[in-house]
Amino acid sequence: MQDHAQRIEEHAEVIGSDGVRVGTVDRVEGDRIKLTRDASGEHGFIPLSAVHHVAPALVRLSMPASEARPRRDAPGQPAQARREEAGQGVIIAGPAAEAASQPGGPPKGNDAAR
């Protein structure tokens, strides 16, 4: 696994065992591959343990792309929620993300202090 980490190149294509594209390497962070941002503007993460083979500009996984869905949150960090306001993406995380995902959205006015 460590050997794989040293051989993975930035901007290499990541494909599943079925040849279907999973993403593009941003860099290796610890025991995982950080993928470049997707269409929603978020990075995905693939564990190095899922790597089967590394070639120049290519990382092949040991599972099909459909099973290699990248995690969208880094371990040890809160999952992020995305909300659109006035045409701009606003990232909220932690307790605010949980409140925003509840029916009625986040608390407003004096309710926020409770």
N, C-alpha and C positions, 0 to 999 in steps of 0.2 A: 504494500500500500504506500509506504514512504517513497519507494522507487517511482510509483506512478506520479506522486505529487511533484517530484523534482522534474519530471519529463513533460508535464502538462504546460502548454504554451498559452499565453494570453491570446484571446481572439480565436482559439481553436474551436472548431465546430464540435458539439456534443450530440451524439446520435445513440439511439437505443439499439439493442441487439437485432431489431427488425430493420435497421437502416433509416428509421424515421427520425428527423431532426428534433432535438429536445431544446437546444439553445446554443449560446456562444459563451465561452469562458471569459469572465472578467479577470479573475485571479483565483489562486488557491488560498484559502484561509483555514489554517489548522488542519482539521480532518475532513474538510468539505471543499467543494468547488462552488465559487460564487459566480453565478451567471450574470451576463449583462442585463440591463433593465429590459423588461418586457413592454408591451404596448400600454400597460397601465402605469408604467414608470417605476416598477418595483423589481428588485433583484430576486432571483430564485437561488436555492442552495441544493446541491446534490452531494450526498456523502461519498467520500473517496472509496468506501467499501463497495460502492456500486460500479466502480470502474473495472472493466474487463481488459481493455487494451488501450495503449496510448501510442499514436503514430504522429508524425509531423502534421500539425494543424488539425488533428482529429483525436477525439476521445470517444471510444466505444464503450457503452455500458453493458452490464451483464443481464439486463432486462429490457423488454420492449419499451418504447417511448411511452406507451399508454400506462405503464406501471411506474415510470420514472418521473411522475409529476413532481416538479421541484417544490420544496417548501418555500413559502413566501416570507417567512419570518426567521430570523436567525435564532438558534437556540440560546436561551438566556436573556432574550430581549422580548418585550411585549409584542404581540401580534399587532399589526397596524390596520386601521380601518380607513378607507378613503371615502370622502364625501365631496360632492360637487356643490359649490356655492358661487353664484354669480359668474359662472363660466370658468372658475379657477378651481383646481384641485386643492383640497385642504387635507393635510394629514393630521389625524388625531390618534393618540395612542394611550394605553393604560386605562384608567377609570373613565376618562372622557370618551374613549372609543366604546366602552361597554354601555355608557349612558346614551350615546348617540345611536346605538343599535336597537335600543328599546323603543317600543311604540310611542310616538309622540316626540322622539328625539331627546336631546339633552335638556336638562332643567333650564328654565328661563327665569330671569328676574330674581326675586327673593327666594325662589325655590332652589336656586343654585347654592345658597349658603347653608341649606339644611342637610 
